[in-house]
């Protein structure tokens, strides 16, 4: 099994126990790192899916003690450390993908930014504008429940990573200037399913973490996302 085959299997099942998969993992430092990060993502995703906001509200402010806040900061620091360590590996992993395999790039990008799933507070319009405008984007009408808007690198260009709280759990949106998809494509991996569509400025992906129907959100974003940068230059290696 080579690295490309390992990465494909990893996206299908990070907990795979196939002999060739295990042997490659034990003998390739970079793929072993990718495997650990994918498993950590699945753990954080499971934690995000298990949160029930309505029950949290009923607990009241008294339950949000200093101890709880300290534990939250420890978790956040751990996630940031994970992301810091993974930056180099992420850049290397991105470069192994063919230019026409954007769904695979989307999956790996989402798995590399698990901290985006952590926020539960909906952002207001000013906060969204501060995150989107420097990257060349505007939202005419923002979907309800956007809890994260993070500028990020998509290969060699800056894009935006959004998280929207859907009915069943978090939904990730990637706005990717310069990444021109030839057609509408499915995005599928373990715990992830969604859609990638071409746009006039690149492409946009909407991916559910809980088998949610992403079509309504995709249509809303198609109507409301505005790019002020003209036709973005295509990304290349």
C-alpha positions in Angstrom: 0.0 0.0 0.0 1.4 3.4 -1.0 0.7 6.8 0.6 -2.1 7.7 -1.8 -3.9 4.4 -1.2 -3.4 4.9 2.5 -5.0 8.4 2.4 -8.0 7.1 0.4 -8.6 4.3 2.9 -8.1 6.8 5.8 -10.9 9.0 4.6 -13.2 6.0 4.3 -12.4 4.5 7.8 -9.8 6.0 10.2 -10.3 2.9 12.4 -9.4 0.5 9.6 -7.5 -2.6 10.8 -6.6 -4.0 7.4 -3.2 -5.5 7.4 -1.7 -3.5 4.6 -3.2 -0.3 6.1 -1.6 -1.0 9.5 1.8 -2.0 8.1 2.0 1.2 6.1 0.9 3.3 9.1 3.6 1.8 11.2 6.3 2.4 8.6 5.4 5.9 7.3 5.8 8.8 9.7 3.7 11.3 7.6 0.8 8.9 7.1 0.9 7.9 10.8 0.6 11.6 11.7 -2.4 11.9 9.3 -4.0 8.8 10.9 -3.7 10.3 14.4 -5.2 13.6 13.3 -8.1 11.9 11.5 -8.9 9.9 14.7 -8.7 13.1 16.8 -11.1 14.8 14.4 -13.6 11.9 14.7 -13.3 12.2 18.5 -14.0 16.0 18.5 -16.8 15.6 16.0 -18.5 13.0 18.2 -18.1 15.4 21.1 -19.6 18.2 19.1 -22.6 16.0 18.0 -23.3 15.0 21.6 -23.9 18.5 22.8 -27.6 19.4 23.3 -27.8 23.2 23.5 -31.4 23.3 24.8 -30.4 21.2 27.9 -27.3 23.4 28.4 -29.5 26.5 28.6 -31.7 24.8 31.3 -28.7 24.3 33.5 -28.5 28.0 34.1 -25.5 30.2 34.7 -24.7 28.7 38.1 -23.5 25.5 36.4 -21.0 27.5 34.3 -18.5 27.6 37.0 -14.9 28.6 37.0 -14.0 24.9 36.9 -16.0 24.4 33.8 -14.3 27.4 32.1 -10.9 26.1 33.0 -11.7 22.7 31.5 -13.0 24.5 28.4 -9.8 26.5 28.0 -7.7 23.3 28.4 -9.6 21.6 25.6 -9.2 24.7 23.4 -5.5 24.8 24.1 -5.2 21.2 23.2 -7.0 21.7 19.9 -4.9 24.7 19.0 -1.7 22.6 19.7 -3.0 19.9 17.5 -3.6 22.4 14.7 -0.2 24.0 15.1 1.5 20.7 14.9 -0.5 19.7 11.8 0.2 22.8 9.6 3.2 21.3 7.9 1.6 18.0 7.4 -1.5 19.6 6.0 0.5 21.6 3.4 2.2 18.3 2.3 -1.0 16.4 2.2 -2.7 19.1 0.1 0.0 18.8 -2.5 -0.6 15.1 -3.0 -4.1 15.8 -4.4 -4.7 16.1 -8.1 -6.2 19.5 -9.1 -9.4 17.9 -10.2 -9.9 16.0 -6.9 -11.4 18.9 -5.0 -13.8 16.7 -2.9 -10.8 14.9 -1.4 -9.2 18.3 -0.7 -12.4 19.5 1.0 -12.5 16.4 3.3 -8.9 16.7 4.4 -9.3 20.5 5.0 -12.3 19.9 7.2 -10.5 17.2 9.2 -7.5 19.6 9.7 -9.7 22.3 11.3 -11.6 20.6 14.1 -11.5 23.7 16.3 -14.1 25.2 14.0 -16.7 22.8 15.5 -16.2 24.1 19.0 -18.1 27.3 19.1 -21.8 27.3 20.0 -22.6 31.1 20.0 -24.2 32.4 16.8 -22.1 35.2 15.2 -23.8 38.6 14.6 -23.6 40.5 11.3 -20.7 42.7 12.3 -18.6 39.7 13.4 -19.4 38.0 10.1 -18.5 41.0 8.1 -15.2 41.4 9.9 -14.3 37.8 9.0 -15.6 37.8 5.4 -14.9 41.2 4.0 -11.0 41.1 4.1 -11.3 37.9 2.1 -13.4 39.5 -0.6 -16.8 38.0 0.4 -20.1 39.5 1.5 -23.3 37.8 2.6 -26.5 39.5 1.5 -28.5 37.5 4.0 -26.7 35.3 6.4 -28.1 31.9 7.3 -29.2 31.5 10.9 -26.8 29.8 13.3 -23.4 30.6 11.8 -21.0 29.9 14.8 -17.6 30.1 13.0 -16.2 32.1 10.1 -12.5 31.4 9.8 -10.2 32.7 7.0 -8.0 29.9 5.9 -5.6 28.7 3.2 -7.1 26.6 0.4 -3.9 25.4 -1.3 -2.3 28.7 -2.5 -5.3 31.1 -1.9 -7.2 32.4 1.1 -10.7 31.1 1.5 -13.3 31.0 4.3 -14.3 28.1 6.6 -17.9 28.6 8.0 -19.8 26.4 10.4 -23.6 26.5 10.5 -25.5 24.8 13.3 -28.1 22.6 11.4 -31.0 20.6 12.7 -28.9 17.5 13.3 -25.5 19.0 14.1 -22.8 21.2 12.5 -22.6 21.8 8.8 -19.3 23.1 7.3 -19.1 25.5 4.4 -15.9 26.2 2.5 -15.7 29.2 0.2 -12.8 28.5 -2.2 -11.7 31.3 -4.6 -9.7 30.0 -7.5 -10.6 26.4 -7.0 -12.6 25.8 -10.2 -14.7 22.6 -10.1 -15.6 21.2 -13.5 -19.1 20.2 -12.3 -21.2 19.6 -9.3 -19.7 16.7 -7.2 -20.5 14.7 -4.1 -18.3 15.0 -1.0 -18.2 11.8 1.0 -16.0 10.3 3.7 -16.5 8.7 7.1 -18.9 11.0 9.1 -19.0 13.5 6.3 -21.4 13.9 3.3 -22.2 16.9 1.2 -21.9 18.8 -2.1 -19.3 20.7 -4.0 -20.5 23.1 -6.7 -18.7 25.4 -9.2 -19.1 29.2 -8.9 -18.0 32.1 -11.0 -15.1 32.8 -8.6 -14.1 29.2 -7.8 -16.2 26.6 -5.9 -18.2 26.2 -2.7 -18.6 23.1 -0.6 -21.4 22.4 2.0 -20.7 19.3 4.1 -22.8 17.8 6.9 -21.4 16.0 9.8 -24.7 14.2 10.6 -26.2 13.1 7.2 -28.2 16.3 7.1 -29.9 17.5 3.8 -27.6 20.3 2.8 -29.5 21.3 -0.3 -31.5 24.1 1.3 -28.4 25.7 2.8 -26.5 25.4 -0.5 -29.3 27.1 -2.4 -29.5 29.9 0.2 -25.7 30.4 -0.1 -25.8 30.5 -3.9 -28.3 33.3 -3.6 -26.5 35.3 -0.9 -22.7 34.9 -1.2 -21.1 37.7 -3.1 -17.4 37.8 -4.2 -15.9 41.2 -4.8 -12.6 40.0 -6.3 -13.7 39.4 -9.9 -12.7 36.1 -11.5 -10.1 34.6 -9.1 -6.9 33.2 -10.6 -7.0 29.4 -10.7 -4.9 27.7 -8.0 -2.0 25.6 -9.2 0.8 23.6 -7.7 
